C-alpha cells in the first residue's frame, strides 16, 4: 500500500512540474494531454489528481499565492494602511502579469452552480481582506470596494497587458491609474 502512495505522490509531483512548464509556456489553455505525455502518465492519471483544469491551475499557482498572502499578513500592522494595501496589490499585479494563466485562474467562477470555490481567489481574500478593511477604517479607500473587486481589477489588467512588449510597466501604470479611483489621496 505504501508503494502505491509513494508512486501516486511521485506522479503528482511530475504532473505538477510539467504543468508549471506548460502553463508558463501556454497560459491557462495549456494542454492537459501534453502535460500527461511529458509527465509520462496517462490522461486518466492527470484527471485523478486534478479533476479539472481549475484544480490544476490552482495547484500550479498555490505556492506563489501563499507567498503573496504571507506578505499581506506581514503588512497588516504596517503604520500606513494605504501604503500597505497598495504594496500588496502591486505585488499581486506584478505576479499576475509575469505568471501566464494566473489572471484566468483568478477570474474563473466555478460554472453555473458555483459549487467549486476558487481556491486562489479565496486564499487571497483571506489575506487581503484585513488590509482592505484597515484601509477602509482609515478612510483611504472608496467605500464599498471589496477584495474580490480588486482581484478582478488586477486580473483584468494582467489579461489586457498580456501581449504588451513591456507588460510589467503597463500593468503598473494601469494599476496606478485605477488606484486613483479606488483610493484617492487626501
C-alpha positions, 0 to 999 in steps of 0.5 A: 500500500505504501508503494502505491502512495509513494508512486501516486505522490511521485506522479503528482509531483511530475504532473505538477512540474510539467504543468508549471512548464506548460502553463508558463509556456501556454497560459491557462489553455495549456494542454492537459494531454501534453502535460500527461505525455511529458509527465509520462502518465496517462490522461486518466492519471492527470484527471485523478489528481486534478479533476479539472483544469481549475484544480490544476491551475490552482495547484500550479499557482498555490505556492506563489499565492501563499507567498503573496498572502504571507506578505499581506499578513506581514503588512497588516500592522504596517503604520500606513494602511494605504501604503500597505494595501497598495504594496500588496496589490502591486505585488499581486499585479506584478505576479499576475502579469509575469505568471501566464494563466494566473489572471484566468485562474483568478477570474474563473467562477466555478460554472453555473452552480458555483459549487467549486470555490476558487481556491486562489481567489479565496486564499487571497481574500483571506489575506487581503481582506484585513488590509482592505478593511484597515484601509477602509477604517482609515478612510483611504479607500472608496467605500464599498470596494471589496477584495474580490473587486480588486482581484478582478481589477488586477486580473483584468489588467494582467489579461489586457497587458498580456501581449504588451512588449513591456507588460510589467510597466503597463500593468503598473501604470494601469494599476496606478491609474485605477488606484486613483479611483479606488483610493484617492489621496487626501 
